[in-house]
Amino acid sequence: MTTLLIVDGANVVGSVPDGWWKDRRGAAERLRDRLARHAAKGVEGLPGPVEIVLVVEGAAKGVAPVPGVRVDEAPGSGDDRIVELAAGARGAAGECVVVTADRELRERVSAVGARTVGPRTVYG
């Protein structure tokens, strides 16, 4: 049973003050590369393998997928797309977990059956 790990790219990138605001796409690419290392082994509290979807929006669009990480470009709101993906995962064989620190998004995805974890889960 594989866990679907949906990552709120904008929120997770914004949780680390490393100059991400100067190059949002580059910051999303660095996050994608960090996430790829977790695909097979999993992350804290979520043993691997995990299916990872990185949701990007706005200036972060154009990030290519890599083995282990699918990149989903939100056509509008990244939060709306994350809720849509989480709702679509309901009833799938594995668990759906959303990585975000956004309180409102946490409530929205919990309402459709997803569990949430904070950005430290992927940066730890």
TORKOL-4160 file (C-alpha; in steps of 0.2 Angstrom, whole numbers, padded with zeros to 4 digits, m for minus):
124
<pt num="1" X="0000" Y="0000" Z="0000"/>
<pt num="2" X="0008" Y="0016" Z="m0006"/>
<pt num="3" X="0005" Y="0033" Z="0003"/>
<pt num="4" X="0001" Y="0048" Z="m0008"/>
<pt num="5" X="0011" Y="0063" Z="m0002"/>
<pt num="6" X="0004" Y="0079" Z="m0009"/>
<pt num="7" X="0016" Y="0094" Z="m0006"/>
<pt num="8" X="0010" Y="0112" Z="m0005"/>
<pt num="9" X="0025" Y="0119" Z="m0014"/>
<pt num="10" X="0022" Y="0137" Z="m0011"/>
<pt num="11" X="0020" Y="0134" Z="0008"/>
<pt num="12" X="0034" Y="0122" Z="0010"/>
<pt num="13" X="0046" Y="0133" Z="0001"/>
<pt num="14" X="0041" Y="0148" Z="0010"/>
<pt num="15" X="0044" Y="0139" Z="0027"/>
<pt num="16" X="0063" Y="0141" Z="0024"/>
<pt num="17" X="0070" Y="0159" Z="0023"/>
<pt num="18" X="0084" Y="0155" Z="0010"/>
<pt num="19" X="0080" Y="0168" Z="m0003"/>
<pt num="20" X="0066" Y="0158" Z="m0011"/>
<pt num="21" X="0057" Y="0174" Z="m0016"/>
<pt num="22" X="0071" Y="0179" Z="m0028"/>
<pt num="23" X="0069" Y="0164" Z="m0038"/>
<pt num="24" X="0053" Y="0154" Z="m0035"/>
<pt num="25" X="0055" Y="0142" Z="m0049"/>
<pt num="26" X="0073" Y="0138" Z="m0043"/>
<pt num="27" X="0066" Y="0136" Z="m0025"/>
<pt num="28" X="0053" Y="0124" Z="m0031"/>
<pt num="29" X="0066" Y="0114" Z="m0041"/>
<pt num="30" X="0077" Y="0112" Z="m0025"/>
<pt num="31" X="0062" Y="0106" Z="m0016"/>
<pt num="32" X="0058" Y="0094" Z="m0029"/>
<pt num="33" X="0075" Y="0087" Z="m0029"/>
<pt num="34" X="0075" Y="0085" Z="m0010"/>
<pt num="35" X="0058" Y="0076" Z="m0011"/>
<pt num="36" X="0065" Y="0064" Z="m0024"/>
<pt num="37" X="0077" Y="0057" Z="m0011"/>
<pt num="38" X="0061" Y="0052" Z="0000"/>
<pt num="39" X="0051" Y="0043" Z="m0013"/>
<pt num="40" X="0058" Y="0026" Z="m0010"/>
<pt num="41" X="0062" Y="0027" Z="0009"/>
<pt num="42" X="0048" Y="0038" Z="0014"/>
<pt num="43" X="0048" Y="0053" Z="0027"/>
<pt num="44" X="0047" Y="0054" Z="0046"/>
<pt num="45" X="0032" Y="0044" Z="0051"/>
<pt num="46" X="0028" Y="0038" Z="0033"/>
<pt num="47" X="0038" Y="0023" Z="0027"/>
<pt num="48" X="0042" Y="0021" Z="0009"/>
<pt num="49" X="0039" Y="0020" Z="m0004"/>
<pt num="50" X="0028" Y="0035" Z="m0006"/>
<pt num="51" X="0020" Y="0043" Z="m0021"/>
<pt num="52" X="0025" Y="0061" Z="m0021"/>
<pt num="53" X="0015" Y="0075" Z="m0030"/>
<pt num="54" X="0023" Y="0093" Z="m0029"/>
<pt num="55" X="0009" Y="0106" Z="m0032"/>
<pt num="56" X="0016" Y="0122" Z="m0039"/>
<pt num="57" X="0008" Y="0138" Z="m0044"/>
<pt num="58" X="0012" Y="0156" Z="m0051"/>
<pt num="59" X="0030" Y="0160" Z="m0054"/>
<pt num="60" X="0035" Y="0142" Z="m0049"/>
<pt num="61" X="0027" Y="0134" Z="m0064"/>
<pt num="62" X="0038" Y="0126" Z="m0077"/>
<pt num="63" X="0046" Y="0114" Z="m0065"/>
<pt num="64" X="0049" Y="0097" Z="m0073"/>
<pt num="65" X="0045" Y="0081" Z="m0064"/>
<pt num="66" X="0059" Y="0069" Z="m0059"/>
<pt num="67" X="0059" Y="0051" Z="m0055"/>
<pt num="68" X="0049" Y="0049" Z="m0039"/>
<pt num="69" X="0041" Y="0066" Z="m0040"/>
<pt num="70" X="0026" Y="0071" Z="m0051"/>
<pt num="71" X="0024" Y="0090" Z="m0053"/>
<pt num="72" X="0006" Y="0096" Z="m0054"/>
<pt num="73" X="0004" Y="0114" Z="m0060"/>
<pt num="74" X="m0011" Y="0122" Z="m0052"/>
<pt num="75" X="m0022" Y="0131" Z="m0066"/>
<pt num="76" X="m0027" Y="0143" Z="m0052"/>
<pt num="77" X="m0026" Y="0142" Z="m0034"/>
<pt num="78" X="m0013" Y="0129" Z="m0027"/>
<pt num="79" X="m0024" Y="0126" Z="m0012"/>
<pt num="80" X="m0039" Y="0122" Z="m0023"/>
<pt num="81" X="m0029" Y="0110" Z="m0033"/>
<pt num="82" X="m0022" Y="0102" Z="m0018"/>
<pt num="83" X="m0040" Y="0099" Z="m0011"/>
<pt num="84" X="m0045" Y="0092" Z="m0028"/>
<pt num="85" X="m0031" Y="0080" Z="m0028"/>
<pt num="86" X="m0034" Y="0075" Z="m0010"/>
<pt num="87" X="m0052" Y="0072" Z="m0013"/>
<pt num="88" X="m0048" Y="0062" Z="m0028"/>
<pt num="89" X="m0037" Y="0051" Z="m0018"/>
<pt num="90" X="m0051" Y="0046" Z="m0006"/>
<pt num="91" X="m0055" Y="0028" Z="m0008"/>
<pt num="92" X="m0038" Y="0024" Z="m0016"/>
<pt num="93" X="m0029" Y="0009" Z="m0008"/>
<pt num="94" X="m0016" Y="0020" Z="0002"/>
<pt num="95" X="m0016" Y="0035" Z="0013"/>
<pt num="96" X="m0016" Y="0053" Z="0007"/>
<pt num="97" X="m0005" Y="0065" Z="0017"/>
<pt num="98" X="m0004" Y="0084" Z="0013"/>
<pt num="99" X="0012" Y="0093" Z="0018"/>
<pt num="100" X="0008" Y="0111" Z="0023"/>
<pt num="101" X="0008" Y="0123" Z="0037"/>
<pt num="102" X="m0007" Y="0133" Z="0030"/>
<pt num="103" X="m0021" Y="0131" Z="0043"/>
<pt num="104" X="m0035" Y="0134" Z="0032"/>
<pt num="105" X="m0029" Y="0121" Z="0019"/>
<pt num="106" X="m0026" Y="0109" Z="0033"/>
<pt num="107" X="m0044" Y="0110" Z="0038"/>
<pt num="108" X="m0050" Y="0109" Z="0020"/>
<pt num="109" X="m0040" Y="0093" Z="0016"/>
<pt num="110" X="m0045" Y="0085" Z="0032"/>
<pt num="111" X="m0063" Y="0087" Z="0027"/>
<pt num="112" X="m0060" Y="0076" Z="0012"/>
<pt num="113" X="m0051" Y="0063" Z="0022"/>
<pt num="114" X="m0033" Y="0067" Z="0020"/>
<pt num="115" X="m0020" Y="0068" Z="0035"/>
<pt num="116" X="m0008" Y="0083" Z="0036"/>
<pt num="117" X="0010" Y="0085" Z="0042"/>
<pt num="118" X="0021" Y="0101" Z="0043"/>
<pt num="119" X="0035" Y="0106" Z="0031"/>
<pt num="120" X="0048" Y="0099" Z="0044"/>
<pt num="121" X="0042" Y="0082" Z="0038"/>
<pt num="122" X="0051" Y="0084" Z="0022"/>
<pt num="123" X="0065" Y="0096" Z="0028"/>
<pt num="124" X="0070" Y="0086" Z="0043"/>
